[in-house]
Amino acid sequence: MVSALLAQRWNAGDVEVLASGVDAGGRKLPSNAWMALRRLGWTAATLVGVRVNDRIVRMAQEQAGVPCAR
């Protein structure tokens, strides 16, 4: 999930959006990377037919978002 999210969002434009610290509405992004990514609508997805607890999805988003947010 982390690799797929990074492959989709690891580009200059998206990293700049995350680094700006605000969402499209001008609201400050949350300090937790997973919450910031969700606010931006950047969600991690599981493989088709695979179900996981939301905590696993949040962990993947946190792991993917931390390198971008630093």
Secondary structure, 3 states (H helix, E strand, C coil): CHHHHHHHHCCHHHHHHHHHCECCCCCECCCCHHHHHHHHCCCCCCCCCCCCCHHHHHHHHHHHHHHHHC
